Amino acid sequence: MESTAHFEPRILRGRWEDRNWRNVPGPFYAGATDEMALGRLDAPHHICYDDDHGGGFGTVFVYRQPTDEGQVFDVLCGASLDLYEGYNWDGDDHWTVEAVRAWWADRGRVRAWAVDIAADWGADTHPHWGSNNDPRFLGHYHDAAQGHRDFIAHIDDGLESYLRGYLFWLEQRREPRPGEALPRL
């Protein structure tokens, strides 16, 4: 399935108070969303789904922040599919150094959650899911499980470096110069 998304700036109306606790610290986040689990079509390296409503239903979170213009475009296109306009990109106005460090210190909780949901959604049958147990949806849930596995891999390798750079950004409001020390998490 190919995406037909396009970017509309008015879609970024998510409320910080509604953000999903799984969002990786950074400018982009998702909160109260309903994009029919289509965001990964545009941003598979950035968007994952939770299971908070049960039965294969949930909302969206940003598991990897975009780091270049093309990735930003991908996330914006994924966000454009959201019916509730629950994404936003004002995270820099809300995250603090202390909050980022607290999120990192609690990363074991989100990692354990991602391991569990990747195993569940990666299974070939879900009898307790009702109509979502239809084999037609198997590819969708396997792709979602791959997103969760990608999130786990990002937590294990790459996220710490990104977050140290993000701490620098929050403290200095600029990119670090080559060789400049980054804050510790």
C-alpha angles and dihedrals in degrees: 000000000000123000122243093190123142130183122260114175091212090069093075099085101119117142120236089222090060097049118132110252089229094066111118110237114267142089097301125065140153128219129161099012141161112179093145089250092288100120093094089066088072103024110026091153093055113028130069135171129233128211099226095133094047130228094069093307127118145110137281135264135182108244097176124030116228114252103187139036095264092051091048089053090051092053092046091051090049089049091050089070093061113110093198097049087231099153125091139175101207095097091120087066092056111031115089129193089251093050092050091050090049091050090050092047089054095045091113089071095054091042092053090048091051092050091052097046093044089057093045098045091040091060120104097233137034108182092175091059098076112204091003087067088074110125089231088074096048094098091052093053092043089054090049089050088052088055090054091050089050089052090053090050090049092051089050097045127019106007095086091055092047092049093049088055090046091052088054089051092050092050099040105020090224140083116268117256118240109285094012113139117251123217119259122246 
